[in-house]
């Protein structure tokens, strides 16, 4: 019997999540453009241009880190869409300077998980009627 410590992380995630964690590859990562992200933004948040081009051309799976970046931006956009009730309004909010964040543009924080948490906190505040 194989212990979880001996399994690759991708397999551990698959087992632990019962297949619920979306795993992007070179083909499916482009689905993020349907959420309003440009290909340039995918290069910024998921993988550099040449790396992503290679993954797309070869249909390769993203690395765990790249997949985490894709999941992060999808998660934040879906929350913003739910809070604002419309993907267009969500995209607009993510791309304009935010007073509560000292003028930082929320989308500029999505390069890191800690930044995404700040954006999500702001969205939860808006959702609960707390405007900062």
C-alpha positions in Angstrom: 0.0 0.0 0.0 1.3 3.4 -1.0 1.2 6.1 1.7 0.2 9.6 0.9 3.7 10.9 1.6 4.9 8.8 -1.3 2.3 10.0 -3.7 3.0 13.0 -6.0 1.2 16.1 -4.8 -1.1 16.2 -7.9 -2.3 12.7 -7.0 -2.7 13.6 -3.3 -4.8 16.6 -4.3 -6.9 14.5 -6.6 -7.6 11.9 -3.9 -8.2 14.4 -1.1 -10.6 16.5 -3.1 -12.5 13.6 -4.6 -11.7 15.0 -8.0 -13.3 18.4 -7.2 -10.1 20.5 -7.7 -10.0 21.6 -11.3 -6.8 20.8 -13.1 -6.0 23.0 -16.0 -3.9 22.0 -19.0 -2.6 23.9 -22.0 -6.0 23.7 -23.7 -8.4 24.3 -20.8 -6.4 27.3 -19.3 -7.7 29.4 -22.1 -11.2 28.9 -20.6 -10.2 31.7 -18.2 -10.6 34.2 -21.0 -14.3 33.5 -20.8 -14.2 35.0 -17.3 -12.7 38.2 -18.8 -9.0 37.6 -18.4 -6.8 38.5 -21.3 -4.1 36.1 -22.5 -1.6 38.7 -21.3 -3.1 38.5 -17.9 -2.8 34.7 -18.0 0.9 35.1 -18.7 1.1 37.3 -15.7 -1.0 35.2 -13.2 -0.5 31.6 -14.5 2.7 31.1 -16.6 5.1 33.2 -18.7 4.3 33.5 -22.4 6.7 30.9 -23.8 5.8 28.4 -21.1 2.1 28.8 -21.6 2.5 28.7 -25.4 4.4 25.3 -25.0 1.7 23.9 -22.7 -1.0 25.0 -25.1 0.8 23.6 -28.2 1.5 20.3 -26.5 -1.7 20.0 -24.4 0.5 19.6 -21.4 -0.9 19.9 -17.8 0.1 23.0 -15.9 2.4 22.6 -13.0 0.9 22.7 -9.5 2.0 26.3 -9.1 0.6 27.3 -12.5 -2.6 25.5 -11.7 -2.8 27.3 -8.4 -2.5 30.6 -10.2 -5.3 29.7 -12.6 -7.5 28.5 -9.7 -6.8 31.7 -7.8 -7.9 34.1 -10.6 -11.0 31.9 -11.4 -12.0 31.8 -7.7 -11.7 35.6 -7.3 -13.5 36.4 -10.5 -16.4 34.1 -9.6 -16.7 35.7 -6.2 -16.6 39.2 -7.8 -19.3 38.1 -10.3 -21.5 36.8 -7.5 -21.0 40.0 -5.4 -21.7 42.4 -8.3 -24.3 40.2 -10.0 -22.7 40.6 -13.4 -19.3 39.7 -14.9 -18.9 43.1 -16.6 -19.3 44.9 -13.3 -17.0 42.5 -11.6 -14.3 43.0 -14.3 -14.7 46.8 -14.0 -14.3 46.6 -10.2 -11.2 44.4 -10.4 -9.5 46.8 -12.8 -10.0 50.2 -11.1 -8.1 51.7 -8.2 -9.7 50.8 -4.9 -9.9 53.5 -2.1 -10.1 50.8 0.6 -6.8 49.4 -0.7 -5.1 52.8 -0.8 -5.6 53.2 -4.6 -4.2 49.7 -5.5 -6.0 48.1 -8.4 -7.4 44.7 -7.1 -6.4 42.7 -10.2 -2.8 43.7 -9.5 -2.9 41.8 -6.3 -3.8 38.4 -7.9 -0.2 37.5 -8.6 0.0 36.1 -5.0 -2.3 34.2 -2.8 -1.9 36.7 0.0 -3.1 39.5 -2.5 -6.0 37.4 -3.6 -7.1 37.0 0.1 -7.1 40.9 0.4 -9.3 41.1 -2.7 -11.6 38.5 -1.4 -11.9 40.3 2.0 -12.8 43.5 0.1 -15.4 41.6 -1.9 -16.9 40.0 1.3 -17.1 43.5 2.9 -19.0 44.8 -0.2 -21.2 41.8 -0.1 -22.1 42.5 3.5 -22.7 46.2 2.9 -19.4 47.4 4.4 -18.0 49.9 2.0 -14.5 51.1 2.8 
